[in-house]
Amino acid sequence: MEFEIKYLIYTSHPIGFDEKNINNILEISKINNKKHNLTGCLVYRQDLYLQYLEGPDENLEITYKRILNDKRHSKIFKLSENFTTRRLFTNWAMRGNPLMTSMWTNSDVKKGIIQEMSSDDAYKLFEKFSREIDQFN
Ligand SMILES: Cc1cc2nc3c(=O)[nH]c(=O)nc-3n(C[C@H](O)[C@H](O)[C@H](O)COP(=O)(O)O)c2cc1C
């Protein structure tokens, strides 16, 4: 039996979003996540964060608590949380993903289309991202 890990997906609204800000978040995330055996992917754009985090249950919870207290975003909303035996982003302490910006319009996001996503759809979305990343790296 493989070792079980946990994954968590949440969305939030960026505060003070700019390049410096996001680079800083990704940089610190990569350092911290490596230390805690966490991996994942952060979809980001001006009006949206959508993050997938995976790893040992306790480490994940501690990191998520820190993220919840971060003033660089608000309206944090958990979309999905579950146990799994397979990581989606094995090689990425935190993969930044600015690519999917055209999937949803600003108006869709404002109306809350992301929050309305089912837990299953949120997971499937990151499964798709992970396949695309594997293909191109
Ligand atoms: C959208 C977003 C995603 C983040 N993702 C992570 C992450 O994956 N890992 C992490 O350690 N910190 C992440 N952070 C940063 C944490 O909130 C926190 O600033 C960082 O862990 C340093 O915490 P400390 O200053 O208490 O040491 C994220 C912050 C934001 C706004």
The ligand as a Tripos MOL2 file, in Angstrom:
@<TRIPOS>MOLECULE
LIG
   31    33     1     0     0
SMALL
NO_CHARGES

@<TRIPOS>ATOM
      1 C1         -1.8720   32.7660   -2.9610 C.3       1 LIG1
      2 C2         -0.7920   32.4000   -1.9940 C.ar      1 LIG1
      3 C3         -0.2240   31.1450   -2.0410 C.ar      1 LIG1
      4 C4          0.7840   30.7700   -1.1530 C.ar      1 LIG1
      5 N1          1.3220   29.5150   -1.2140 N.ar      1 LIG1
      6 C5          2.2510   29.1300   -0.3140 C.ar      1 LIG1
      7 C6          2.7900   27.8230   -0.3140 C.ar      1 LIG1
      8 O1          2.4630   26.9690   -1.1420 O.2       1 LIG1
      9 N2          3.7170   27.5140    0.6170 N.ar      1 LIG1
     10 C7          4.1440   28.4130    1.5560 C.ar      1 LIG1
     11 O2          4.9760   28.0680    2.3840 O.2       1 LIG1
     12 N3          3.6710   29.6650    1.5640 N.ar      1 LIG1
     13 C8          2.7360   30.0500    0.6660 C.ar      1 LIG1
     14 N4          2.2540   31.3390    0.6750 N.ar      1 LIG1
     15 C9          2.8990   32.3160    1.5730 C.3       1 LIG1
     16 C10         2.4350   32.1710    3.0050 C.3       1 LIG1
     17 O3          1.1750   32.7880    3.1410 O.3       1 LIG1
     18 C11         3.4580   32.8320    3.9580 C.3       1 LIG1
     19 O4          3.6410   34.1740    3.6090 O.3       1 LIG1
     20 C12         4.7980   32.1310    3.8960 C.3       1 LIG1
     21 O5          4.6170   30.7640    4.0730 O.3       1 LIG1
     22 C13         5.7830   32.6530    4.9330 C.3       1 LIG1
     23 O6          5.2420   32.5510    6.1860 O.3       1 LIG1
     24 P1          5.9970   33.1490    7.4760 P.3       1 LIG1
     25 O7          6.3080   34.5860    7.1190 O.co2     1 LIG1
     26 O8          4.9990   32.9890    8.5840 O.co2     1 LIG1
     27 O9          7.2180   32.3170    7.6080 O.co2     1 LIG1
     28 C14         1.2390   31.7210   -0.2020 C.ar      1 LIG1
     29 C15         0.6550   32.9810   -0.1480 C.ar      1 LIG1
     30 C16        -0.3450   33.3350   -1.0320 C.ar      1 LIG1
     31 C17        -0.9440   34.7070   -0.9610 C.3       1 LIG1
@<TRIPOS>BOND
     1     1     2 1
     2     2     3 ar
     3     2    30 ar
     4     3     4 ar
     5     4     5 ar
     6     4    28 ar
     7     5     6 ar
     8     6     7 ar
     9     6    13 1
    10     7     8 2
    11     7     9 ar
    12     9    10 ar
    13    10    11 2
    14    10    12 ar
    15    12    13 ar
    16    13    14 ar
    17    14    15 1
    18    14    28 ar
    19    15    16 1
    20    16    17 1
    21    16    18 1
    22    18    19 1
    23    18    20 1
    24    20    21 1
    25    20    22 1
    26    22    23 1
    27    23    24 1
    28    24    25 2
    29    24    26 1
    30    24    27 1
    31    28    29 ar
    32    29    30 ar
    33    30    31 1
@<TRIPOS>SUBSTRUCTURE
     1 LIG1         1 GROUP 0 **** ****
